[in-house]
């Protein structure tokens, strides 16, 4: 239509010339759009309003100019709807307002405000609103809703909120649920969800009844600020306001609960959704299946897929992908393959999921079979991700020549190796100490114009630090900075580990300061590395200072931190303090492993508190922990040191009944204790028993046997004869 009107610059100039030289005949204004032209207009040849409107299409400038002898609000409104620029529209608006007895109608204001809002002229809009108020124009809610949306489009959600409150306070227009809903929606879309609940409660306070849409938007806002419980409580409040939750409400809650891994609540709301007659969509099912798979409840996820099929839903490839990924992550790769067989027209992403599952499980041959046979059979071509997974698998198997061959195959099929490909190769070579070959790969990358990234640098730095080549690692770190590659926590932790290994703790601490300057936050691994280094030096107080700094910076202590401190306290005999740390670890929600308990049992035995050690053993068994051979070795050693050799032997017999196999330390501890207690026959009997069970005596065991045999001159020949037979049996 606009093209047919041919409204060019010529028409704009004409309109402006009319505004400069108005020849309007004054007309009386009326309050509505259907302004009827007086009899004098008819006498002067003016057309009625409907006839005048027809002049706009097709456009006739001469006829239009004649019709402007008298401009009514209806005509002005029609002119303002034309594609005129803002200055021209404002000139028309102001000139029309100078006519005697003329008053702008609400529709004129509304049309002009819409034109101004579209180009973001909000100052002019503010002026028009105030003029409307001065002229006594009755406001309608629709104009405010339009302005709010223009504010939102301009990225000004706060101005929309302010206008909502000004509606009542400044312009005496009571906002209904429509205005509140628009503002709430704008706040959520404008990434200001924290304000939305306040607007909602203001709405309730003013007595405005919310709608289902209102609840849906507020729930979404609460979920966005991680207040999922508040969102769930609103669901129960809906019925008080006569609102029945719909599918969108449930889908919002289910999606949010899945993100925070509250799978049981997700299942509850899904069942409630069915009971309320709300139909979930495929995305909702996918959310629930994803949550179940993350919680390793794969079987329930698979049953939900069956439920989808029964309800007439077609699971998407994404649905199958989620379930396959869950199966692969829990080691059920063969089941994932069986599921893939059921997928109609599987894509490369599903194949990549399965191949990655086989590689992660160490079953490279199966992964290769899927690539070479199954993918080819369905006409699905491998992509860069497929090849990268396979190359990573070959590098894990240390088959670097095969990985190189696969890279050549990639290029033949049109997939060029990328930074991920080369980084996998570098990482594999670094892990086995083949740094020279890793350097050759870097030169090859450079020739192809591929720069080493942070992950690649980290692989090299870690390998150098592990090999105690700290100087070279630091030089590589400097090169990394100079090339504009930003180091991360892994980079700094590797360097700090290397410096601590060569006992350069002061340099490691200086690197922590550099770390903070680079904007990288020291994490638990950083602090644990430094704490262990100080403890190895025996500097317990320095380690405690680091723990205080760790807590001050909001870095949580983990099991490694506690174990290091517990061990250090036990070594210096402060077992009670160590036990206190153990209880603190439990109070903070950390689940202790048997290694922590073994440290404490060994500490109690070292200071002669055997009874306390056995009491502690009972306590950890009640906590659900299973003692191992290290636990009992400490107790047997403690009993032997206290001279309770027979009790130690009884415990030795008991642990075997419980299915724990004694090791070299167990046998050596008892044999040496028998020798010290002048029980050489028992020592020899235990030696023979151990040898028959695969025990190989160490130097200490032989030393005690020979030493105490010599001291027993009467039994010397017999003992040496038996020892000779034993040596022959062992091939010594």
N, C-alpha and C positions, 0 to 999 in steps of 0.2 A: 504493500500500500504506500509506504513512504517513498519508494522509488517512483511510483506513479504520480505522487504529489509533486515531485521534482522541486523539493524545498531546498534551494541553494542559498548562497550568500546574498543573492539579489533580493530574495524574499525577506531575509533578516534585516537588510538595509532598509527595505520598504517599511517593515514593522517599526524599526527604530525612528524612521522619519515621521511616521504617524504619531509616535510617542512624543517627538520633539514639537510637532505642530498639530496638536490634537484639534479635531473638528467635531468632537463628540457633542451630540445634543443631550442635554441632561435628561435622565430618566429616573423615575422613582424606583427604589429597590424594594425587593420582596424578600421574605425569609427563606424561601426554598428555591430549588433549581428550576422549577417550572415558572420562570418569570414571564408573565404575559405582556407583550408590547402594547402600549396604549394606542388609541385611535389616531393620534397625531402621527404616529410612526407609519401607519397604513397609508395616510394621506400623502406622506412624503415618499412613498414608494418603497418603504422598508419591508423586508420579508419577515414572516413569522419565524419563531425560533427554530422550528424543525426545517423550514425552507433554508434558513441561514446555514444550518449545519450541513446541508447538502452541498453547499458551495466549497466545503473543504475537500470533497471527493466527487468528481475530479476537481482539481484545484484551479480556480479562476481568480487571479489577483485583482482584476478590475471589479468584478462582482463583489469580492470580499471587501475591497476598500469602500465601495458604496454602502455595504451593510454595516460599516463601522461608524455610521453617523451617530448611533447611540449604542454604547457597549453595556450589555447586561452582565450580571455575574455568571449566567449560563454561558454566554459567549466568551467571556474571559477564561472560564474553566476549559472550554474547548480549545482556545488558543494556547493555553499553558500546557495542554497535552501534546501540542505539536513539538517536533524535535528542535526547539529553540535553545540557544545557550542561556546560561544563568543570568548574565546582565540584562539581556533582552526581556526575559521573563520578569525580572524584578522591576524593570522600567514599565512594562505593561501593567504590572500589579499596582505600582505606586501611582501611575497616571490615571488608571481607572478609579483609584480611591479618591482622587481629587474631584470627581464629579459630584455636583450638588445632589444631596439626598441619597447618594450611593453608599452601600455597605457590603463588604466582602462576606460571602457566605462560608459556611464550614467546608463545603466541597472545594471552593477556590483555595482556601488555606491548605486543605488536605492534598490537593494536586500539586501545589507549589512545594509543600514540605517533602513530598515524595521525590520531586525532581531534585531538590536540594540535597536530600539524604543520599540519593544515588551517586552524587559527586562529592559527598563528605563535607558539605557546607554547614557544619553544625552551629556555628555562631549565628548565621542567618536564621537557622531554625529556632534557636533560643529567642531571637528577637521576634519572630513571628508568633511564638507561643505567648510571649508577654503582650503582644499587640492584640491577640485574640482575647486575652483576659481583660485588657482595657476596654475593648469594644463590646464586651459582654457576650461573645460568641459562646454558645453552649458546647462544651467539650464532649467528645465521644472517645471511648476507650481505644477505638481502632487506630486513631492517629498516634497515640502513645506507643501502641504495639509496633506500628510501622517504624517509628523513630528508634525504638529499642533494637529492632532487627538491623537497622542501618548502623547503629553503634557497634553491634556485634560483628557486622561485616567489616567494619573499620578496625577491629581488634580492640574495642573499648568496652569490655564487659562491665567495668565499674561504673561507667556513665549510664548504662542501662539500669543498673541497680539504683543509682541515685534518682533517675527519672521515675522509677516505680514509687519511691517515697514522695517525690514532688507532685505526683498526680493528685494525691489527696491533700497534702499540706499547702501547696502553692496554687494548684489549678482546680481544686474542689471537684475532682473527678474520682469517684470511688473505683479502685481497681478490683476486678473480679478475678476468678481463678485463672482466666485466660492470661492476664498480665503477669500474674505470679508464675504460671507455667512457662511463659516465654522467657522470663528472667532466669528462672531455674535452669532451663535448657541452655541458655546463653552462658551461664556460669560454668556449667559442666563442659560444654564444647570449648569454652575459652580457657580451660585449664585452671579454673578457680573453684574447685569442688568444696574447699573448706568453708566457703561463705554460704553455700546452698542450704545447709541445715538451719542456719540463722534466719534466712528468708522464709523457710518453711514454717518455723515456729512463730515468726512474726505474722505469717498468713493465718495460722490457727488462732493467734491472740486477737487478731482483728475480726475474727468470726467468719472468715472466708472458707468455705468448704473445699477441701482438696479433692482432686479426681484421681483415678487410677494412674493417669499419666504423671501427676504430681508425685505420687509415691514412687513410681518407677524411676523418675529422675533423681529424687532425693536419695533413694537406695543406691543408685549408681554413684552418686557423689560420695556417699559414706564409704562405699567399697573402694573408691579411688584413693581415699585417705586412710585406708586400712582399718576402718571402723566397721568391720563386717558384722560383729555382734549387734551393734546399733541398727544396722540395716535389717538384720533378721528380726529384731524386736518390732520394727515398723510394720513388718508383715502381719503381726498379730494385731496391730492397731488399725489396720485398714477396715476391718469389719465395723469398728466403732463409728466410722465415718461413712458407712454404707457403700464401701468399695470392695469389690471382689477381685482378688489377684488374678492376673492373666499370665499368659506364657512368658511375656517379656519380663515380668517381675521375677518369676522363678528362674529364668535363664540368667538374669543379672546376678542373683544370689548364688546360683550353682557355679557360675564362672568365677566369682570372687572366692568362694570356698575352695574350689579346686586349686586356685593359685596359692593358697596358704595350707594346702595338703590336709584339709579337714574332710577326709573322704567319707566318714560315717555320716556327717551332716549332709554331705552332697547326696548320698543315697536316700537319706530321710526326705529331703526336699524333692528329689526325683519321684519318689513314691507318692508324696503328697500332691505333686503336680498331676500325676495320673488320676488320683482320686478326685481332684477338683475339675477334671475334664479338660485340662490344659494339655495341648499336644506339644511336646518338645521338638525342636528341629534337629537336623543332623549335627549342627555345631554343638548343641547341648549334649547330645550323646557322645560326641568326640571329647568334650570337656570331661565328662564323667569317666569315660574309658581311659583317658590320659591320667586322670587322678588315681584311678585304681591301679594302673600300671606303675605309676611312680611309687605307690605304696606296696608294690610287688604282689598285688592281688590280681594276678593275671587271669586266673580262672574266672573270677567274677566279671572281668572285662570282656572275656570271650562270651560269657553267657549273655551279657548285655548286647553284644553284636547279634546273637540269635534272637534276642527280644526285639531288636530293631527290625529284623527281617519279618518276624511275626506280625509286627504292626504296620507292615507295608513300606518301611523305609529301605532305601538302597544305600548301604554303607558306602561311603566314598573311599577313594584310594588313600586319602588321609587317615580315615578310620582304620583301615587295614595296616597302614604304616605305623600308627601309634601302637597297635596291638603287637605287631611284629617286633618293633623296637623294645617293647616291654619284655617280650619273650627272650629276645637276644640278650638284654641286660641281665636277666636272671639265669642265663646259661642254657635256656631251652631253645637252642638254635634249630634243632631238627623239627620242633613243633612250629617254629616260625616258617620253616621251609614248607611244611605241610599246609600251613595257612596260605602261603603264597600260591600254592597250586590251585586254591579255590578262587583266587582273584581273577575276574575276567579282564583280559588285556592288561596285565601288570606293566607298570612303567619302570623307568630306570631308577627312580628313587627307591622303590620297593626292593629292587634287586640290590641296590647299594646298601640298604639296611641289612639285608640278609648276608651279603658278602662281608660287611663290617662285623656282623655278629660272629661269623666263622673266624675271621682274623683275630678278633678280641679273645676268642676261646682257644686260640693257638691251633686252629684246624685250617691251615692254609690250603691244603690239598682240596678240601671240600669247597672252600671259597673259589679256588681256581676252577673246579668242576662246574660251579654255578655260572661263572663267567664264560667258560668255553662251550658249555653244552646247553644249559637251560636258557640263558639270555639269547643265544644264537637261534635256538629253536623257535622262539616267539618273535624273532626279528627285532629285538631290542638291542640297540648299539650302546656299548659302554661309553661313558663320558669322562671328563677329567677327574671327577670325584671317584669313579670306579677305579681308575688307574692309580690314583693317589692312595686309596685304601689298600690296593694290592701291593704297591711299592712299600708302603709302611709295614705290611705283613712280612714281606721278604726281608726288610731291614731288621725286623724283630727276630727273624730266624737267622740273621747274619749272612743271608744269601745275597751279597751285594752285587755279584756279577749278574745274577738273574734279574735283580732290580734294574741294572743298567740295560739289560736286553729288553725289559718291558718298557723302559723309557724310549728306546728306539722304535718299538712297536707303536707306542703312542703317536710318535711323529708321523709314522706311515699312515695311521688311521685319521690323521688331521687334528689330533689333540696335542697341542704343544705343552711340554712340561712347564709348570708355573713355580712360583716361590714355595708353595706347599710341597711340591714334588721334591725339589732340591733340599728343602729343610728336613724332610723325612730321611733323605739319604745322609745328610750331614749329621743329624741326630744319631742315626744308627752307627755311623763310623766313629763318632765321638764316644759313644758308650762303650765301645770295645777298644778305645785307645788308639785308633788309627787316624791320628790327627793330620798326618801328611796327606793322606788320601782325601780327608775332609777339606784340606786347603786347596787341593787340585779341583775339587767340586766348586769351590768358591770362585776360583779363576775362570772356570767354565761358565759359571753364572754371569760373571762380570763381562765376559766376551759377548754374551747374549743380551746384555743390557739389563739384567735382573740384579737388583741390589739386595744385599743381605738384610733381613728384617730383624726385629727384636728377638723373635724366637730363635732364629739362626745364631745370632750373637750369643744368646743365652746357652745354647748347646755347647758352643766352643768354650765359653767362659767357665761353665760348670765342669767340663772335662779337664781344663787346665788347672782349675782350683782343686779338683779331686786328686790330680797328679802332683799337687803341691808346687805347680809352676805359677806362683802368684804374680811374679813380675810380668810374665807374658799375659796373664789374665787382665792385669791392670792396664797394660798397653792396649789390649783389645777393647777394653772399656773406654779408654780415651778416644780410640778410633771410632767407636760407636757414637760417642757424643759429637765428634767433629763432623761425622757424616749426617748429622741431624736425626739419628735414630734414638728415640727416647727409651732409656732404661726403665725397667719395671721392678717390682719387688723381687721377682725371681733373679734378676741380674744382681741386685745388691746382696741378696741372701747368699748367692753362690760365691761372690767375692768375699763377704764376711766370713763364710765358712772356710774358704781357703786361707785367709789371714789368720783365723783362729787355729787352724791345723798347724801352721808354722809358728804359733805362739806370738803373733803380732797383734795382740788384743787392742793395744792403744790405737793402731792404724785402723782396726776394725771399728772402734768407737768413733773415730774421725769420719769413717765412711758412712756411719749412721747419720751423722750431722749433714753430710753431703746429700744423703738420701732425702732428708726432710727439705733441703733447699731445692731439690729437683721436683718436689711436690709428691713424692712417693711415701706412703705411710708405712712405718715399720710394723710388721705383723708378729704373730706369735712365733713363727719360725725364726725370725730375726733375733728376738729376745732369747729364745731357747738356745740358739747357737752360742750367744755371748755368755749366758748363764752357765752353760755346761763348761765353757772354757775357764771361767773363773773358779768353778767348783773343782775342775781338774788341778788347778793351781793351789787349791785349798783356801781360796779367798772367799769365804762364805759371806762376809759382810758386803763385799762388792756385788755378789750375786743378789743379795737381799735388796740392795739399792736399785738394781736393775728391775727387780720384781715390783718395787714401789713405783718406779717410773712407768713400767708396763701398765699397771693398774691406773695410774694418773692419766695416761693417754687413752684409756678406755679399751685396752687390749686384754682380752680375757686369757686367764691362765688355763692351759689344757693339761691333759694327763701327763705329757712329757715334762712340763714344768714342775708339776707336783712330784713326779717320780724322781726327778733330779734332786729336788730339795729334800725329799724324804730320805734318799740314799745318802746325801751329804750329812744330814743330821744323825743318821744311824752310824755312819762312819766315825763321827766324833763322839758317839755315845749318848746323844740327846734323843733317845728313842721315844720318850714321852712327848716331846715336841713333834716328832715325826708322826706319831699316832694322832696328834691333834690336827696336823695337816691332812692326814688321811680322812678324818671325819669331816673336815672343811670341804674337801674335794667332793664327798658324797652329798653334803648339804647344798653345794652349788649345782647339783644335777649331773655331775660327771659320774659315769659308771666305771668303777675301778676294775681293772683287769688283774689277772693273777700275778702279773709281774710286780705290781705295787705291793700286794700282800706278801710276796716272796721276800721283797726288800725288808719289810717290817719283821717278818718271822726270823730272818737271818740276823737282823739287828737285835732282837730280843734274845736269841740264842747266844750271840756274841757276848752279851753282858750277863749271861747266866740265868736269865729269866725264862727257864724252860716251861714252867707251868703257865706263865702268861702267854708264851708262844702257842701252846696247845689250846688255851682258851680262845686265842685269836683265830686259830685254825677252825674251831667249832663255829665261831661267829661268821667267818667268810663262807663256810659251807652252807650256813643258814641263809646267807645272802644270795645263794645260787651259784657261787663260784666253785669251780672244780680244781682242787689242788693237783699239781703235776709233780714230776720227779724232782724238780728243783726245790719245791716246798719241802718234801720229805728228806732230801739230802741235808738241808739246813737243820731240820729237827734231829736227824740221826747224828749229825756232827755235834750238835749241842749236847745230846745225851751222852755221847762218847767222851766229850770234854769234861762232863760232870762225873765221869766214871760209871755211868749207867749203861755199860756195854750190853748186858743182857736185854735191857729194855729197848736198846737200839736194834738188837737182832730181832726182837719180837715185832718191832715196827717194820723192819725189813721184810719179815714174813707176811705181815698184814697187807702191805701195799701191793704185793704180788697177787694176793687173793682179790684185791680191788681192781686188778688189771693194769697196774702201773709197772712197767719194766725198769728195774734198776739199771743205772748206767755205770760207766767207769768210775765216776766219783763215788757212787754209793758203795761199790765193792772195795775201792781203795781205802775209803774212810773206815769201814769195818775191819778190813784186814790189818791196817796200821794200828787200829785200836786194840785188836786182839793181840798183836805183837807186843804193844806197850803193856798190856795186862798180863803178859806172860802166858798167853793162851795160844801157843803156836799150832797145836793140833787143830783148833777151831779155825785159825787163820789159813792153814793149809787146806782144810776141808772146804772152806768158803772159796779159796782160790780155784780148786778143782771144779767146784760147782759153777763158778763164774765162767771158767774157761769153756766148760761144756755148753754154756748158754751164750757163748760168743764174746765173753769179756776178754780184752787184751790188756794185761797189766802194764802200767806205765813205769817210769824210772823210779818214782817215789815208792810204789808198791814193792818193787824188787829190792830197793834199798832197805826198807824196814824188814823185809823177810830175811835178807842176808844178814843184816846187822844183829837182829835178835836171835838168829840161828847160831851165829858165832858165839854170842854171849851164853848160849845154852850148850856148853861143851859136851855134855853127856849125850845130847840128841843131835850133835853136829853131823855125824856121818849119815844118820837116817834122814835128816832134813835135806842135806845136800843131794842125797840119792833121789829123794822125791822131787826136788827142784830140777835135777837133771832130766828126769823123766818128763816133767812139765815143759821144760825148755824144748825138748825133742818134739813133744806133741805140737808145740807152737811153731816149730821150725826155726828156733833161735840158735 
